[in-house]
Amino acid sequence: MNKRFYVLDSFRGLAAIFVVMYHSHYLGTATQWSFFRGSGLFVEFFFVLSGFVLTHGYAFKKSLNFKTFFISRTFRIFPLHIMMLFVFLFLELGKLVAYHYGISLNNPPFTGSMSPTEFLPNMLLLQSWLPMTTTLSWNPTSWSISTEYYMYMIFYASLLLKQHLRYVAWAILSLFTFYFIIQEIEVGIDFTRGISCFFAGGLTYLIFRKQHQNIKQNTKLSFFIFTIIEIILILLVVLIVSFKQIEHRSFIASILFILQVFVFAFEGGAISKMLKLNPFSHLGKISYSIYLTHPAIIFVMLSITTLSEKILHRDFTLIALHKKTIDFGDTLYNNIALLLSLIVIIIISNLTYKYIELKGQSVGNRIKEEMS
């Protein structure tokens, strides 16, 4: 099946924006809505979608080559990751200079999660896999990239098995790790989030592949019915993300994301039609850049605010919902600051997509061509 999932790409872009909102804190703005305060759950969506898309791309290839797979995945992930790691190194050096002049920006430079001992594991994307490392270190969002990159290798190894055996292996990996999550067994919660959702996404694609033609040809499943199903799913996702007190919320969210990916892969309803519009599809293209660049931009915005406090001798931050929150004294100003932050993140993500992501993939493609 030769198909690109445009609607799922758009959802990836929206999920990246939701994660940006989750990491942003401006008083009296949408960042304080319960939905965005729970939007860290969309990392599970990324894992499900990744398993779905990689299964589509590789599971039914007649010939597999680890070198080309490795190069393709590495040059898709690493160029932007390495660039952002050095951006954080530069920012930490800036903190060191500020600290020398008696200006404190959050924690002392090169301590805790920004310790030099964490740098090499981060560079190799090992921070989510080693017991002696801090998972949320340096560029904090890269923990999920760490989890995903080495899951790619596990995924490739599974493709060497006979088809039925590989699917059994995926089911075992997914079910066991979901069990750990439900029982809150401490085996590294970030690790289990990745494994459970990624391979569940792979199994979801298998069902989609078998049912695709049947459902498409079934006239009973009209545009209207698809639209109703899509709306119900969106409402359920909003509900589970918004209410943190729901028991086994992470597991339930993962199941909803699995259903969401399955249904929207058919692109059959009104919401799917809307999500094919260019603004949404463009967000999907730059979603990886949005996801990896936004923590640095948010840090810079918060640092500028902190410096302004010291220079102007006014308070522009406070603690709200247990988070350091920006407050310029007026809801309008706070909303303008949030909007400017989002615009900057999207502009920079456009640049990193064009000059880092695409260039990196181009280098990978040239290497693959030279090897063939």
C-alpha positions in Angstrom: 0.0 0.0 0.0 1.6 3.3 -1.2 -0.1 6.0 0.9 0.8 9.1 2.8 -1.3 9.8 5.9 -1.8 13.6 5.5 -4.4 13.9 8.3 -2.1 12.0 10.8 0.7 14.3 9.8 -1.5 17.3 10.7 -2.4 15.7 14.0 1.4 15.4 14.7 1.7 19.1 14.2 -1.2 19.9 16.4 0.1 17.6 19.1 3.5 19.4 18.9 1.8 22.7 19.5 -0.2 21.2 22.5 3.1 20.1 24.0 4.5 23.6 23.5 1.4 25.0 25.4 2.0 22.3 28.1 5.6 23.7 28.7 4.5 27.4 28.5 3.3 29.3 31.6 1.6 32.7 31.2 -0.9 33.8 33.7 -4.5 34.2 32.5 -3.9 32.6 29.2 -4.9 29.3 27.5 -1.7 27.7 28.9 -3.6 27.4 32.2 -6.5 25.5 30.7 -6.8 22.0 32.1 -6.5 20.6 28.5 -3.1 22.1 28.0 -2.0 21.4 31.5 -2.6 17.7 30.7 -1.1 17.8 27.2 2.1 16.1 28.2 0.0 12.9 27.3 0.4 13.7 23.6 3.9 12.1 23.7 1.9 8.8 23.8 0.3 9.9 20.6 3.7 10.5 19.0 4.7 6.9 19.9 1.6 5.3 18.6 1.8 7.3 15.3 5.5 6.4 14.9 4.8 2.7 15.3 1.9 3.0 12.8 3.9 4.9 10.2 7.1 2.8 10.5 5.1 -0.4 10.1 3.5 1.1 7.0 6.9 2.0 5.6 9.0 -1.1 6.4 7.0 -4.1 7.6 5.9 -5.2 4.1 9.1 -4.4 2.2 10.3 -7.4 0.2 13.9 -6.6 0.9 15.3 -5.1 4.1 18.7 -3.6 4.5 19.9 -2.6 8.0 22.4 -0.1 6.7 19.9 1.9 4.7 17.3 1.7 7.5 19.9 2.9 10.1 21.1 5.7 7.9 17.6 6.8 7.1 16.5 6.9 10.7 19.7 8.4 12.0 19.8 11.3 9.5 16.1 11.9 10.2 16.7 12.2 14.0 20.2 13.3 14.8 21.0 16.5 12.8 18.4 18.6 14.6 19.0 16.8 17.9 22.7 17.6 17.8 22.2 21.2 16.8 19.7 21.7 19.7 22.1 20.1 22.2 24.8 22.6 21.3 22.2 25.4 21.5 21.6 24.3 25.1 25.3 24.2 25.7 25.6 27.8 24.4 22.7 28.8 26.7 24.3 27.2 29.6 27.6 29.1 28.9 25.4 32.2 28.9 24.1 31.3 32.3 27.7 30.8 33.5 28.6 34.4 32.4 25.4 35.8 34.0 26.2 33.8 37.2 29.7 35.3 37.2 28.1 38.8 37.3 25.8 37.8 40.1 22.7 37.1 38.0 21.0 33.8 38.8 18.8 32.2 36.1 17.1 29.3 37.8 19.6 26.7 38.8 23.4 27.3 38.9 25.0 26.6 35.5 26.2 23.1 34.6 24.5 21.5 37.6 21.7 18.9 38.1 20.1 17.9 34.8 22.6 20.2 32.9 25.6 18.5 34.4 28.6 17.9 32.0 28.3 14.2 32.8 24.9 14.1 31.2 26.1 15.6 27.9 27.6 12.6 26.2 24.6 10.3 27.0 22.4 13.0 25.6 24.5 13.3 22.5 24.1 9.5 21.9 20.4 9.6 22.8 21.0 7.2 25.7 19.4 9.3 28.5 16.2 7.3 28.5 18.0 3.9 28.5 20.8 4.1 31.1 20.1 3.8 34.8 22.8 6.3 35.8 21.5 9.2 33.6 18.8 11.8 34.1 16.1 11.3 31.6 15.0 14.9 31.4 18.4 16.5 31.0 19.8 19.1 28.6 17.1 19.4 25.9 14.3 17.9 28.1 12.0 16.9 25.2 14.7 14.7 23.6 14.0 12.0 26.2 11.2 10.7 23.9 13.5 10.9 20.9 16.0 8.9 22.9 13.3 6.3 23.6 12.1 6.2 20.0 15.5 6.0 18.3 16.5 2.8 19.9 13.0 1.4 19.5 13.6 1.8 15.8 16.5 -0.8 16.2 14.3 -3.1 18.2 11.6 -2.7 15.5 14.1 -3.6 12.8 15.2 -6.7 14.7 11.6 -7.8 15.0 11.2 -7.5 11.2 13.8 -10.3 10.8 11.3 -12.7 12.4 8.7 -14.5 10.3 5.6 -12.4 10.0 3.4 -14.1 12.5 6.2 -14.3 15.1 7.0 -10.7 14.7 3.4 -9.7 15.4 3.3 -12.0 18.5 6.5 -10.3 19.7 4.9 -6.8 19.2 1.8 -7.9 21.1 3.8 -9.3 24.0 6.0 -6.2 24.2 3.0 -3.9 24.1 0.8 -5.8 26.5 3.5 -6.4 29.1 4.6 -2.7 29.2 1.0 -1.6 29.3 0.6 -3.9 32.3 3.6 -2.3 34.0 2.0 1.1 33.4 -1.4 0.1 34.8 0.2 -1.6 37.9 2.6 1.3 38.3 5.5 -1.1 38.4 8.8 0.9 38.5 10.7 -0.3 35.4 11.3 3.2 34.0 7.9 4.8 33.2 9.2 6.7 30.2 10.6 3.5 28.7 7.3 1.7 29.1 5.4 4.6 27.6 7.4 4.3 24.5 7.4 0.5 24.1 3.8 0.0 24.8 2.5 2.7 22.4 5.0 2.2 19.6 4.2 -1.5 19.1 0.5 -0.9 19.7 0.8 1.5 16.8 2.4 -1.2 14.7 -0.4 -3.6 15.4 -3.0 -0.9 14.7 -1.5 -0.5 11.2 -1.9 -4.3 10.6 -5.6 -4.0 11.3 -5.9 -0.8 9.2 -4.2 -2.6 6.3 -6.6 -5.5 6.4 -9.7 -3.4 6.8 -8.8 -0.4 4.5 -10.3 -1.7 1.3 -13.3 -3.3 3.0 -14.3 -0.1 4.8 -13.5 2.2 1.9 -15.8 0.1 -0.3 -18.6 -0.1 2.2 -21.0 2.6 1.3 -22.7 2.4 4.7 -19.7 4.1 6.2 -20.5 7.4 4.7 -18.9 10.8 5.1 -21.5 11.6 7.8 -20.8 8.5 9.9 -17.1 9.0 9.7 -17.6 12.6 10.8 -19.6 11.5 13.8 -17.0 9.0 14.8 -14.2 11.5 14.4 -16.0 14.1 16.6 -16.7 11.5 19.3 -13.0 10.5 19.4 -11.8 14.1 19.5 -14.2 14.8 22.4 -13.0 11.7 24.3 -9.4 12.7 23.8 -10.1 16.2 25.1 -11.9 14.7 28.1 -9.1 12.3 29.1 -6.4 14.9 28.6 -8.2 17.5 30.6 -9.1 15.5 33.7 -6.0 14.4 35.6 -8.0 12.7 38.4 -9.2 9.9 36.0 -7.7 6.6 37.2 -5.3 4.9 34.7 -5.4 8.0 32.6 -2.2 7.4 30.7 -3.4 3.9 29.7 -6.9 5.1 28.6 -5.3 8.0 26.7 -3.1 5.5 24.8 -6.1 3.4 23.9 -7.9 6.5 22.6 -4.8 7.6 20.6 -4.7 4.1 19.0 -8.4 4.5 18.0 -7.7 8.0 16.8 -4.8 7.0 14.6 -6.9 4.0 13.2 -10.0 6.1 12.4 -8.2 9.2 11.0 -6.0 7.1 8.8 -9.1 6.5 6.6 -9.4 10.3 6.2 -13.2 9.8 5.8 -14.9 12.6 7.7 -15.3 16.4 8.0 -12.5 16.8 10.5 -10.1 14.9 8.3 -11.1 17.1 5.4 -10.3 20.2 7.5 -7.0 18.8 8.6 -5.9 18.4 5.0 -5.8 22.2 4.7 -2.4 23.7 4.2 -1.9 25.4 7.6 -2.4 22.1 9.4 -0.4 20.0 7.0 2.5 22.5 7.2 2.4 22.2 11.0 2.8 18.5 10.5 5.9 19.0 8.3 7.7 21.1 10.9 6.4 19.2 14.0 9.7 17.6 14.8 11.4 21.0 14.8 8.6 22.5 16.9 9.0 19.7 19.4 12.8 19.9 19.7 13.3 23.7 19.5 10.6 25.0 21.8 12.2 24.3 25.2 15.2 26.5 24.2 13.0 29.3 23.0 10.9 29.1 26.2 14.0 29.1 28.3 15.2 32.3 26.5 11.8 34.0 26.9 11.9 33.1 30.7 15.5 34.3 31.0 14.7 37.7 29.3 11.8 38.1 31.7 14.0 37.3 34.7 16.6 39.7 33.6 13.9 42.4 33.1 12.8 41.8 36.7 16.3 42.5 37.9 16.9 45.6 35.7 13.5 47.2 36.2 13.1 46.0 39.9 9.6 44.7 39.1 8.1 41.2 39.4 7.2 39.6 36.1 7.0 36.0 37.4 5.1 34.2 40.1 4.3 30.6 41.1 0.9 29.4 39.7 -0.2 25.8 39.5 3.2 24.9 41.0 5.0 26.4 38.0 7.1 29.5 37.5 4.6 31.6 35.5 5.1 34.8 33.5 2.8 37.7 34.4 3.3 41.2 33.0 0.4 42.5 35.1 -2.3 42.4 32.5 -4.1 39.5 30.9 -3.9 41.2 27.5 -0.1 41.6 27.7 0.3 38.0 28.8 -1.7 36.7 25.9 0.3 38.9 23.5 3.5 37.5 25.0 2.2 33.9 24.5 1.3 34.6 20.9 4.7 36.1 20.2 6.3 33.1 21.7 4.3 30.8 19.5 5.1 32.9 16.4 8.8 32.8 17.2 8.7 29.0 17.8 7.0 28.5 14.4 9.4 30.8 12.5 12.5 29.2 14.0 11.0 25.7 13.3 10.5 26.6 9.7 14.1 27.6 9.5 15.4 24.5 11.2 13.2 22.3 9.1 14.5 23.8 5.9 18.2 24.1 6.8 18.8 21.3 9.3 16.1 18.6 8.9 15.9 18.6 5.1 19.7 19.1 4.7 20.4 16.2 7.1 18.0 13.9 5.2 19.6 14.9 1.9 23.0 13.9 3.3 21.6 10.6 4.4 20.0 10.0 1.0 23.4 10.7 -0.7 25.1 8.2 1.6 22.5 5.6 0.8 22.9 6.2 -3.0 26.7 5.8 -2.7 26.3 2.5 -0.9 23.9 1.1 -3.5 
